[in-house]
């Protein structure tokens, strides 16, 4: 795992994002990516999720709350999709690790 900076520090509203990633595969056009990502507990506001992403949580938990106030919590073993353009708060309440598959249009 290598240090990375997917989270914009200006978007963090609680805690500090300390991130690491391991990329398993990137397509030649860099639009399709498969990897493993981990982060320290923190909370960020996302103005527009940058891509479609499928993820499987390995450790920790995250609560996602959209700008309309709808909230869902996902924990180890859960699988879900974030859609490009989603707006809201992403709150990891404990150390967090996930497998991810990204498709950037």
N, C-alpha and C positions, 0 to 999 in steps of 0.2 A: 504494500500500500504506500502510495506517495502523497505528500501534501497537495491539496488543491484548493481552489477558491470559487466554487459554484455560487455560493451565497454572497450577495453584495453586502459589504459591511454596513452601508448606509440604510439597508432595509431591516437590519437586526434591531428589534425593539426590546429584547430581553436576553441576557446572557452574552456569550461570545461563541461564534461559530469557528470551531477547530475541525477541519475536514480532511479526510483522506479518501483516495480513490484507487481502484485497480481496474484498468480497462482490459476486457477480454477480447473484444472485437470492435473494430470501426470499419464501416464500409468505405470503399475508395472515395466516394463523394462526401464522406463524413456526416451523412444525414442519419445513419443507423448506427447506434452505439449500444454495446452490452457491457455492463460492469458491476462492480461492487463499490458501495459508498458508505462511509460512516461519518458521524458528526457528533460533537458534544451537544448537551442540552442547550437550546436557544429557541427564540421565537422571532420570526420574521414576517413582514408583510410583503406579499408578492403582488405587484401591480398587473402582471400578465405572465402566466406560466409560459416559458419560452418554447415548449415542444410537447408532443404527446408522449406520455411515459407510463409504462407498466412497471410495477414494482412488487417485490415480495419482501416483507419485513422479516429480518433475521433476529434482531435484538431491539429492545426498546419499544417506544410507542410514539405516535404522532397524532395530534388533533388538528384537523384542518377545518377552518371556519370560513365560509365564503363571505363576501361583502354584504350579502343579504341576511347573514346571521345563522345560516344552516351549518351545523357542526357534525363531524364524524370523527371517531377515534379508531385508529388502527394499531394493532400490536403484533408482536412476534407471531409468525404463521399466517398473518393476513396478507391478502393480495388485493391490489386496487389499481385504478388508472387515474392519472391526472391528465386533463385535456388542455391542449394549447389554448392560451387566453384566459384560463381560470384566474380569478382575482380573490385574494383573501389572506388569511393568516395561517402560517404553517408553524406549529408549536411542538417541538420535540422535548418531552418532559424528563427524559433520561437519555443516557448514551444510546445512539441510534445507528443501526446498520441495515442496509438493504441491498438486494440485487435489483438492477434496473435494466430496462430495455427502452431506449429512446428512439423516436422517429421525429426528426426535424424536417418540416415541410419547407 
